[in-house]
């Protein structure tokens, strides 16, 4: 599907860069709320609507997302639609619930897990076949395939399977033997955290966010960048970097290459960074504490 290119005249009249002056008084709670909203909406757009590329998305769903995207331009801190904002406000470490435990059963019917479900089915068939009357009824090639699948199932962390389909990328279940000493558990847990962060490509948040961070986010116009580009995406369109630069920094009479380069090299990556799972989760952690 061809993406339409929008011009300055296509920017909604509801968008005013001065609206975002309200961010100056925001603290941790407001920023965490605002980023949670945007992360939730972007995730919904990506998963439920296939980023607008799926022509079969129901029109009423598309209309609702477009309305919510426009509301952000009008009031950056408030949306009417209830979103699952505070799921990350739970403790960073919690017990696996019964729902988590049994929820895996339903993955068998999820097409995203079909490859793994098939492997598990092979494993069950293998166990049945070799144990029925003590007779191995599987030929050698099939046996090798089943044993290979068995090994892959047993040695692959479940989070790796989940991340293949972009499901719950910041939740990682582990098992803990509380019979071990505290010293041993803490040492092994730190090792697991370091290794898993590297393997999963998740950067650790080194320190709490503070007023200096919030001031920098405001000066770089990260929220209006996010809101304008998201609104455009829900219209199945996009702005050029020059158009975005003109909307974000209207005080520049001469929109020179330096301003456009700033949007491309600094504003764009930093804006996407503050709605990442890691930053939003860390911000909610600060609220929690």
N, C-alpha and C positions, 0 to 999 in steps of 0.2 A: 504494500500500500504506500502510495506516494505521500510524503510529509509536506504539508503546505508551509511556505516561508512567510512569516508575518512581518509587517512593517510597523513603524512607530505609530501610525494612524490606527493600527489594529489593537493597540494596548487598551484594555478596558478603561472607560472613563472613571470607574470606581477606584482605580489605582492612583494613589497619591503618595509620593515618597515621604512627604511630611507625616503621614499616618504612622510611620515607623519611628518617629521621634519618641513615642511612648516607651520604646525599648530602653531608653536611657535610665528609667527608674526601676527596671526589672531586676529582681534578684534571682537566686537559685530556683525558687518555686516557679516563678513565671517562665523562666527560660526552659526549665524541665518540662513544664506543661506544654509550652509552645512547640518544643522539639518533639515531644511525644505525639502530639497531634499530627505533625507533618510526617513523622516516620510511619505512623499508623496508616495515614491516607496514602502515602507512596507505596507501602507494602500491599495494601488492598488493591491499588491500581496495577501493581506489578503481577500479583498472583491471580486475583479474581478477574481482572480485565485484560491480562496479557499485555499490559502497557499500551492498550488501545489498538493493538495490531489485530485482535480477533474481531472480525466483522460481525460475529454472531452474538456479541455482548448485548444483552437486553437494553433497549433504549432507555427504559426507566432507570436502570442502574447507571448508565452513562450520564443521564441528566442529573442524577443525584450527586455524582462525583464532581461534575462540572459546577453545580451550585455550591458545593462545599469549597471547591478551589476558589471560586469568586468571593466567597465569604471571608476567606483568609486575607484577600486584598483589602477588604473593607475594615476588618477588625482582626489584627494579627494574633490576638490572644483568645478569641472566643469562636467556637463553632457550635451550632445547634445539634448536629448529629452526635449521638453518643458513640464514642470510640473507646476501644480498650486501652485507655491511657496508662493505667497504673499497674499493669501486669508485672512490670519490672521493679515495682516498689516492694515486692516480696523480698525476703532475705536472699542474698546471693547464694547462700547454701541452705538447702531445704531437703526434707525427705522426699523420696519418690512416692507419689500418692497412689492409691489403688486405681484411680482413673488413669494415671500414667502407665501403670503396670498392665492393666487390661486393654488400654487403648491401642497397644501394638497389634492386637488381634484384628482390628479393623483395617490395618494397613494391607492385609492380604487382598482386599478388594480395591485398593487404591492403585490405579495404573502406574503411578510414579514409582511404586515399589515392586512392580511386576517381576523385574529381573531377580530381585532378592527373594521374593515369595516363591518363584519357580525353583530357586536353589534349595530353599527350605523344604519344598515339596519333594524334591529329589532325595534329600536327606531322610525324610520320613519314610519314603518308599524303600530306601536302602535298608533302614532299620527293620522294617516289616519283612522285607524279602529274605534277609539273612537269618532272621530269627524264627520264621515260620517253619517249624519242623526241623530246624537246624540245617536247612538246605539253602545254599546260595544259588538263587535262580537268575542272577544278573550276569550278562556276558562281560568279558574283561574290559572292553572299551567303555561300556556304560559304568562299570565299577570305578574306573579311573576318573570319569567325569564326576560321579557322585562324591567320591572321596576328595576331589579337588574343590568341589562346591562346599563340602563339609569343612575343609580347612579354611576356606575363605570366610565362611560364616563365623567360625570360631575365632578368627584372628582379626576381623575387621571391627573397629569401634562403631557402635550404632550411630554416633554423631556424623561419621563420614558418610554413611548411607543417607542420613537426613539432609546433609548439606548438598548432596547430589541434586536434591529437588528443592533446595532453598527453604527447608522447613526448620523452624526454631533454631536458627544458626547460633544463638548464644546460650543454649541450654545443653548441658553435658551431664549425663547420668554416669555415676561411677559406683562401684561396690566397695565397702569399707569393712575390714575385719577389726572390730572393736576389741578383740582379744589381744591385739598388738599393743605395744607401749605407745604412750602419747608422743614421745620423742621420735620413735620410728615412723608413726603415722604422719606427723608434721613434716618430717624430712621427705618422705615419699610423696606427700601431697604437693610440696613445693616443686619437686622434680617433675611430677605429672603436669602441674600448671605450666611450667616453663616449656616442656616438650610439646604439650597440646597446643599452647598458644602459637608456637612456631609452625606446627603441622597444619593448624587451622587458619593460619594467616591472620591472627587476631592480635593487635597491638595492645599492650597493657596501658592503662591510664595511670600516668606516673604520679599525679597529684590532683587534689580537688580543684575544680574550676572556681575562679574568683572574679572580682569586679573588673580586673584588668582584661581577662578573657572576654567578658561580656561587652566591655567598651570596644575592644578590637572587633568583635563580631558586628557590633552596630556600625562602627566606622567603615567596615568593609561592605556593608549593606548585604549581609549574608541572607537574612530572612526575606527581604524583598526579591533577591535573586531566586531563592527557592520558590517563592510563591508565584512569581511571574512565569518561570520556566515550567512549573507544575501546571499552572492554568493553561499554558500553551499546549502542554502534552495532552491534557484532557480534551483539548480541541483538535487533537491529532495534527498538531502543527508545532512550529518552533520559531524562536527569534534568532536573528544573527547576533553575534557578540557585540557588534556595533550598536544595534538597536537596544540591547540590554544595557550597554554602557551608557547610552543616552538617557534611558529611563532611570538608572540608578544614580547617575551623577549629572543631573540637569544643570548644576551650577557652573559646569565647564562650558563656557561659550564656544570654545574651539575644541571639539571632540577629537583630540589627536590620537595618534597610534599608541601612545603610552597608556592612556585610559583604557582603550580596548584590550591592550595586552595585559593590563592589570586584571581585568575581568576574566580573561581567558586563563591566565597563569596563577592567579591568586584567589579571586572571588569564587570562581566556579568550583575548584577542588576543595576549598575550605568550607564552602556552603554544603556540599555533599558530605563532607567529613563530620559536620555537627549533627547530621541526622543519621549517622551510622549507628549500628547496634551498640557498639562499644561506648560511644559518647552518650547516647540517650540512656543506656543502662547505668552508666556512671553518674549521670545527672540525677537520675531517680534514686540512686544509692545515697547521694548527698541529701536529697530530700528526706529519705528514710532515717538518716543519721542525725 
